[in-house]
Amino acid sequence: MKNCLFLFLLFSTSFVFSQSNEEKYQKYIKSADSCYTLRNYEKAMVFYENALMFKPAEMYPKKKLMECDSYLQMIAEDNKVVIKFYYHQADSCFVEGNFIQAKQFYMRILNITPHEKDAQSKIAEIDKILYEKKE
């Protein structure tokens, strides 16, 4: 009788544990899919990785992680092209003396990559030129 009770408790505990894992997995998948739909791939990846902690053998989150990674790589490539274009435009404006327009292009670069040192230094240089012109 004790063995039956022990087995019942063991089975009940493992069932509750697996059920809570399933619930957690579903919660993370739902959040991940929502972020994925909104094209917030970095956040979606975090949720898919969390889901895998509860069901490591599941293929769906692994597939979605690969898709997110592919999209992020494409976005990074697109950003490189856009940044190159903005640098060309900004540098042209700077040479022509159109400092306000140049600064706007450098600011667009910082919107894509906030730590871009060249754009930061050019903006500082433009701010100094504009300040000196004011005086």
Secondary structure, 3 states (H helix, E strand, C coil): CHHHHHHHHHHHHHHHHHHHHHHHHHHHHHHHHHHHHCCCHHHHHHHHHHHHHHCCCCHHHHHHHHHHHHHHHHHHHHHHHHHHHHHHHHHHHHHHCCHHHHHHHHHHHHHHCCCCHHHHHHHHHHHHHHHHHHC
